Amino acid sequence: MKKVKTIGIILASLLLVFVIAACDSGGGSSDDFSGTELVVGIWGGNDAETAGMEQLKTDFEAKTGATLTYRLYTDYNTQLQADLIAGTAPDVFYVDVNFFPFLDSISVLEPLDRNDVNASAFFDNLVNGFIGGSGDFYAVPKDFSTLALYVNTDMLSDVGLTTADVPGSWEDLVTWLPGFQEKLDEHYGANSVQAMTFNIDLARNLHILTRGGATVVGSDSMPTINSPGVISNFQIYMDLKHTNAVNRPQDLGSGWNGEAFGTKRTAIMDEGNWVYGYLNSEFSDVNFEVLNMPTLQGQASSMLFTVGYGLNKASNNKALGLEWIKFATGTDGMATWCKAAGVLPSRQDVADAIDVKASPSLETHLEQVQYAVPWSMGLYGNIINDQYQNFVLDAINGNISVEDAFKQVQEQSELQIGN
């Protein structure tokens, strides 16, 4: 189903360009927004995130005199695309960094003045994810997440270890994990606790596959995933699997890493900071520490996920839309949002203001923003990732060779894109 949706997005782009051209009336600016409505497109969140958005709405309406309306999408990219085509899209909407290349390709976003939105205050790695092919800047990052290593400290203690014993590189983990698994089996019983979980998903694996300058997609967004460098980098996942101490959470009867870790089916996982609040609220009996993602080939890295606010190029209400973007991503607005939702601020001054360092676990995620790899793969990333998950999982399970798996990913991705 995802493949059909992705192709539908691409086929719809030409129509969308014409709609945008017809609807774009420029939008004036005004200092008085009383009686004006602004529509902001978002997706749903948990109770804390909903409370944070409602507080932002209250504060913004008090500041501007305008009325703010959230348009909540449940199938975000597909529904937003439909509204863009119909000319009914929100004035401002969320822009996921992974979806940005497509939105940029069909010119639906209004370029933003970097000085006007204070872009220099944001982490460079986040800002760079929203620079289009023209060199213009199109979305202001509202928050971000990175991957880090979560370790159950009670399990380590039970087998006579501490977090200091956990290796800091993937290479060393490969040799250390079998012994750790033996200790877990001896203490808890065979097959009771897996030493570590991992995921076969480009959203998790991209930073590994691109070590040493290897590329998964080219500048034209076409796949280059069948390259020798990518295949060589992937070998670390095969090595982890062959330890017999690492498995997918689904193979442990869990839907995702957080569930496997919370239910004490695994001792170590690599996960984003969204799991931090989940563990504290749903599994408060699980004691854990958060470590930097391991190095590979002597290089530190992680994955980076971010969402920005973009201004609809066809909006008749651009001045108020820009006012919202500056408000929600300014120091006060971002502090309100991040404190309520428990997410990481996309600028250092806000991180200091809300004292992220008070939580060593969240500070670890924050520090990785400097070198993490953004989750963005051009126009056809979802197609390539679908094929990657299909065929590379077969390689992990020993059904086909790694070389054959990546050849199939390349060929099937090209076929899907061609269609």
C-alpha positions, -999 to 999 in steps of 0.1 A, spaced: 0 0 0 29 24 8 42 18 -28 9 28 -43 7 59 -22 42 70 -31 36 66 -68 4 84 -64 22 114 -49 47 115 -78 19 112 -104 0 140 -87 28 165 -87 22 179 -121 -14 187 -113 -3 202 -80 22 226 -97 -7 240 -118 -29 244 -87 -3 262 -68 4 286 -96 -34 293 -99 -39 298 -62 -8 318 -52 -20 353 -46 10 364 -26 -7 374 7 -1 407 22 12 416 57 -5 434 85 3 443 120 -33 437 131 -45 401 130 -77 405 149 -105 386 133 -81 366 111 -80 328 111 -48 308 107 -49 271 98 -20 249 108 -17 213 96 -4 188 121 -5 151 129 -18 136 162 4 131 193 1 118 228 -17 136 256 14 156 266 20 168 230 -17 177 226 -15 198 258 16 215 245 -1 224 212 -32 237 230 -10 260 252 8 273 221 -26 281 205 -38 299 236 -6 320 238 -5 328 201 -41 339 200 -35 362 231 -5 377 214 -19 383 179 -57 385 184 -60 359 156 -79 326 157 -57 295 153 -72 263 140 -53 230 139 -61 207 110 -53 172 123 -43 146 97 -43 109 104 -25 98 72 -4 129 70 15 129 37 -14 115 17 -40 138 31 -18 169 29 -11 161 -8 -48 158 -15 -54 192 1 -25 208 -18 -40 195 -50 -75 208 -41 -61 242 -31 -74 238 5 -41 231 23 -34 248 56 -16 281 57 13 265 77 20 228 80 44 202 94 73 193 71 91 161 79 127 163 67 122 130 48 92 144 29 108 177 23 125 167 -10 92 159 -26 75 191 -14 105 211 -27 103 194 -61 68 206 -66 73 241 -53 46 243 -27 66 260 0 73 297 4 110 305 8 118 319 42 142 347 50 169 332 72 175 364 91 137 369 97 133 335 112 166 336 131 179 305 113 214 310 128 201 302 163 192 266 152 215 236 150 231 236 115 224 200 109 187 206 112 186 238 91 205 220 63 178 194 60 153 221 48 175 238 21 160 231 -13 176 226 -46 175 263 -53 195 270 -21 166 286 -4 155 277 31 119 264 35 110 251 69 120 260 105 128 229 126 105 228 157 123 199 175 143 168 167 152 133 178 184 111 175 191 75 181 211 64 212 219 32 230 195 23 259 209 -2 284 190 -20 313 213 -13 342 196 -39 365 203 -66 340 239 -56 337 242 -55 375 226 -90 378 254 -105 358 282 -85 374 286 -57 348 281 -20 346 276 4 317 314 10 317 317 -26 304 295 -19 273 319 -14 244 318 20 226 322 6 191 301 -17 169 332 -37 162 338 -44 198 302 -51 205 303 -80 180 330 -97 201 315 -87 235 278 -96 230 281 -134 229 297 -134 264 270 -111 276 243 -134 262 259 -164 280 257 -145 313 221 -135 307 211 -171 298 228 -184 329 211 -159 352 176 -157 336 174 -189 317 180 -197 281 160 -176 256 145 -154 283 164 -122 276 180 -112 243 213 -93 247 203 -67 221 177 -58 195 181 -41 161 160 -30 132 164 -36 95 151 -2 83 170 25 64 156 50 89 178 32 114 206 19 92 214 48 69 241 63 91 259 29 91 255 23 53 270 57 44 302 54 63 334 63 44 314 83 18 293 55 5 260 66 -10 225 50 -10 210 75 -34 226 98 -60 221 135 -65 193 127 -89 175 107 -61 180 75 -79 193 45 -59 230 37 -56 225 12 -29 241 -17 -47 276 -1 -44 305 -20 -29 309 6 -1 273 2 11 275 -36 10 307 -36 29 293 -13 56 262 -35 59 284 -64 70 283 -51 106 246 -61 108 254 -96 96 282 -98 122 257 -88 149 231 -113 138 257 -141 137 265 -135 174 232 -151 182 228 -124 208 210 -99 186 175 -101 171 146 -80 159 120 -70 185 94 -87 163 113 -120 167 109 -116 204 71 -112 202 72 -74 205 60 -47 182 90 -25 186 122 -19 206 105 1 233 80 -27 241 108 -54 241 129 -33 264 101 -23 287 89 -59 291 125 -70 298 128 -92 267 160 -74 257 188 -57 277 201 -32 250 184 -14 222 192 16 199 162 39 200 151 75 197 144 99 226 107 94 221 111 62 240 124 80 271 90 93 283 73 60 272 96 39 295 92 63 324 54 63 322 47 27 311 76 8 326 87 28 356 103 -3 372 129 -6 344 161 12 353 182 23 324 210 46 312 214 61 277 247 59 260 261 74 228 255 53 197 286 32 191 313 43 167 320 24 135 353 27 117 364 51 144 336 75 135 307 86 158 273 88 142 236 84 148 203 91 129 186 124 131 148 130 127 133 165 125 101 182 116 98 219 106 70 244 100 66 253 64 46 282 49 21 273 22 31 291 -10 -5 294 -20 -17 308 13 -36 341 13 -25 346 49 13 345 47 20 373 71 1 356 99 16 323 89 51 336 92 41 351 126 31 317 138 64 301 126 85 327 144 63 324 175 63 286 177 100 283 170 111 313 190 126 310 225 93 312 245 71 292 221 97 264 217 103 262 254 65 259 260 63 231 234 94 211 244 87 212 281 51 201 276 58 174 250 91 162 264 109 166 230 143 181 222 146 218 212 161 226 179 182 255 192 208 256 219 195 286 237 162 269 244 180 237 254 198 258 280 167 276 291 147 244 298 179 228 313 180 197 291 213 188 308 194 181 340 186 148 324 218 130 314 197 107 292 182 135 271 215 153 270 231 123 253 205 126 225 210 164 223 247 162 219 245 138 189 227 164 168 261 178 158 271 147 138 239 126 133 228 118 97 194 133 88 167 108 77 163 120 42 167 101 10 155 123 -18 123 118 -39 121 80 -38 133 72 -3 102 53 7 103 31 -24 140 22 -18 133 15 19 104 -8 11 127 -29 -11 155 -27 14 133 -41 41 120 -68 18 152 -82 5 178 -74 31 157 -91 58 161 -122 37 198 -118 38 197 -113 76 177 -146 79 202 -164 57 178 -170 28 199 -152 2 234 -137 0 240 -100 10 252 -93 -26 220 -108 -41 199 -89 -16 213 -55 -25 212 -63 -62 175 -70 -58 169 -38 -38 186 -18 -66 168 -34 -94 133 -35 -78 137 1 -67 146 12 -102 116 -7 -115 92 8 -91 105 43 -97 103 37 -135 67 27 -132 
